[in-house]
């Protein structure tokens, strides 16, 4: 008995539908898989970004803690510097009053002085000043003395009585007349009618000022 099956009897419609469904399922699976990879990559980038932000925030918090510790440690010294007028523009009135009082005690007949505006100053050995900068206010003195030791006494009075940090740059002494025999008694030198030495000095009053140009915006 011979059985013949023709192609027309195959369920092509069902097979085609099944293949189309399989192809559609495969495309959907590929789309979902691709979307999953994109989502995972996005989440990974987001995780790395958040991790970087957290690390940066942690570093900033640690820096704030260190700065707070340093501030608490050095705040008393900072307040002391403010009281001594080492921070700011300087107490010029204090400098002048101390100078005049020293000259009065030494009974100097002639004293000229000039104080210039403060300017940024770089010391011979540079220092790490952080957000502060050193300023120097030049003071020029011209006076007539009875004895060379008067200059030392006057500078000591300035340093001890005036508010600020005094730096002596240079002083020049010149005799006004020929030296006579020196009196053994210092009081005799004080009793001299006329001064014997002309002195000129260049001094610096050093102060600290906060440098606004070093301000930084906080970063998170």
Order of alpha helices (4+ residues) and beta strands (2+ residues): alpha-alpha-beta-beta-beta-alpha-beta-alpha-beta
